């Protein structure tokens, strides 16, 4: 009986962990999105992809899953030393995403600007 209860509790914790939305950390809060190409005083650091799992929620592309992908993108940009994300976009959904809840993704170029 104890083993079944322990297995059930472990499974519930695992499932809860898979369905959480990425939260912004302190550094990620300092990263901003822009539609205007950064000036020459900004340094291109690289490209980064933020993702949010939709495996349990089944909400591929919904607002909260895209917000989670954007938060992940901002956190990763900050970890790279950037403070600006230019040209952020989401790849188009595929045929498979109509049937299976795939991860939400957001891609952007990371810059460090003064």
N, C-alpha and C positions, 0 to 999 in steps of 0.2 A: 504494500500500500504506500509506503513512504517513497519507494522508487517511482511509482506512477505519479505521485504528487510532485516530486522533484523534477521529473521529466516534463510534466505539464507546465510547471512554473518556468522552467528553462525555455521551453518553446514559446511561451507567452512573452518572456523578456526578449527573446531573439526577434520575434515578429514585431514587437513594439519598437525595437531599435532600428529595424529596416524601414519603418514607415515614417520616421521623423524627418522634418524639413531642416536643411542646413541653416544654422543661425550665424549671423555676422559676429565675428570676433572684433575686439577693439581696433586692431589694425585695419581690418576689412571695412570698418565704418568710415575710414579716412579716404577710401578709394571712390572716385566719382566716374560716372559714365559721361562720354561726350560724343556728339555726332560730328563735331568739327575736328578736322585733322590737327593734332597738336603741332605747335610751332617748332622752329629749329632749335629753340632752347630746351626742348624736351628730348629725352633719350629713349629710343625704342629698346625695350628689354626682351620682348618676345611675344609669342602668342600663347594663350591659355584657354582651357576648356573647363567650364563648370558643369557639373551634372547633379541631377536629383533623381533618385530611384523612384519609380512608380510601380514597382513590382507588386506591392501589397495594396496600394491605394487604387491602382487602375486608372489614375487620373492623368494620363499622358497629355501634356500640353496645357493643363489647367493653370489658373493663376498661382495657386500655392506651390505647385511643382516648378513653375518657371521662376518664382521668387526664390525657391530653394536653390535652383541652378545659378541664378544671379548672385545670391549670397556666397555660394561656393566659388564662383568666378572672382568676386571681390576679395575673398579671403586668400585665394591662391595668388592673385595679383599683388596683394600686400606682402605675402611671403616671398615673392620674387623681388621685392624692393620697389614696386611700382605704386603710383597713386592716381593713375588715370587709365581708363579703358576706352579705347576708340573702336568704333565699328562693330560693336557687339551685335551678334545675330544668332538666331536659332536655325540649325539645319532643318530642312523640310522633313515632314514625316514620310515614312516609307509605307509601302503596301502592308508590311508586317505589323506596323503600329496600329492599323485599323482593327487588328484582332488580338494583339498582345500588348499589355502596358509596358512600353519601352521607356528607358530613362529620358528625362527632359535634359537637353543640352543647350549651352550657350557658349559661344566662342567670341573672343575679342583680342585685340592687340593691346599689350601692356606697355605703358610709357611711364617714365619718371620725369615729372615736370617740377620746376622750381615753385 
